[in-house]
Amino acid sequence: MFKLGQFQRLTVVKIADHGAYLAESREAGADRILLPIRQVPEGTRVGSEIEVFIYKDSKDRPIATVNRPLISLNEVALLRVREVSKIGAFMDWGLEKDLLLPFKQQTKKVSAGEECLVALYIDKTSRLCLTMNVYDYLATDHNYRTGDEVEGRVYLISDNFGAFVAVDDEYSALIPTREMYGDIKVGRIIKARVTGVKEDGKLTLSIRKKAYEQIEDDVGRVMKVLNDFDGVLPFNDKASPETIKREFNMSKNEFKRAVGRLYKERKIEITDKSIRRL
């Protein structure tokens, strides 16, 4: 049985003008697959073994190649969009026939020339296909620990869970909704801090610094917004979390810590309805 989307070592059972026919064995009746003549290694003869990659040609027939694609079955790789059609995006994976990334498998709209993190799978029609939903294909066998600084690519954003990230384009991680501050978008590369490692190896991340480091940035952000409001905020430190996130892109606790620091330093005053710069 030929393994679509994978490498196999097969035996040459026949050589013709248009290529070499390969099979798993030399037994009569064994299924055969064609290796085009231009790819047949010099000196190949019946009985030779060749490692090939199995995919489908433009007529949807299984075919072998000695070329190495940029991605194999169940792997994750960064591929470039060659063109966008009515059914999805066609991506360059290093072989003659481009691979389809259907619209329903895109976690954001893609455009020609863009690089996307994708996984290779076999769809319901037994064709090789790509998906940007790479969650089930990412690895968890890393050496990261809590406190480590990492870099990753955002591949999916969920209102319920947060931002799903592929650390090093390889390992599974999540920025929880409560940590969703800043301009986080699908496809964006972010730097983050590991805040937890689950038993299954999946990482929990934060793009915020440690509290004693983050407060300096938060104080600066509050002062900037205060200046934008001509020195008077139309609410105090009891404002709703929604208002605080909208205006400052931080949590209520982080806002209160920053306001508390400014108050102790006598840079602001807090009234029943406002915060004023001194």
Stockholm file with secondary structure:
# STOCKHOLM 1.0

chainA/1-278         MFKLGQFQRLTVVKIADHGAYLAESREAGADRILLPIRQVPEGTRVGSEIEVFIYKDSKDRPIATVNRPLISLNEVALLRVREVSKIGAFMDWGLEKDLLLPFKQQTKKVSAGEECLVALYIDKTSRLCLTMNVYDYLATDHNYRTGDEVEGRVYLISDNFGAFVAVDDEYSALIPTREMYGDIKVGRIIKARVTGVKEDGKLTLSIRKKAYEQIEDDVGRVMKVLNDFDGVLPFNDKASPETIKREFNMSKNEFKRAVGRLYKERKIEITDKSIRRL
#=GR chainA/1-278 SS CCCTTSEEEEEEEEEETTEEEEESSSSTTCCCEEEEGGGSCTTCCTTCEEEEEEEECTTSCEEEESSCCSCCTTCEEEEEEEEECSSEEEEECSSSSCEEEEGGGCSSCCCTTCEEEEEEEECTTSCEEEESCCGGGCBCCCCCCTTCEEEEEEEEEETTTEEEEEETTTEEEEEEGGGCCSCCCTTCEEEEEEEEECTTSCEEEESSCCHHHHHHHHHHHHHHHHHHTTTEESSCTTCCHHHHHHHHSSCHHHHHHHHHHHHHTTSEEECSSCEEEC
#=GC SS_cons         CCCTTSEEEEEEEEEETTEEEEESSSSTTCCCEEEEGGGSCTTCCTTCEEEEEEEECTTSCEEEESSCCSCCTTCEEEEEEEEECSSEEEEECSSSSCEEEEGGGCSSCCCTTCEEEEEEEECTTSCEEEESCCGGGCBCCCCCCTTCEEEEEEEEEETTTEEEEEETTTEEEEEEGGGCCSCCCTTCEEEEEEEEECTTSCEEEESSCCHHHHHHHHHHHHHHHHHHTTTEESSCTTCCHHHHHHHHSSCHHHHHHHHHHHHHTTSEEECSSCEEEC
//
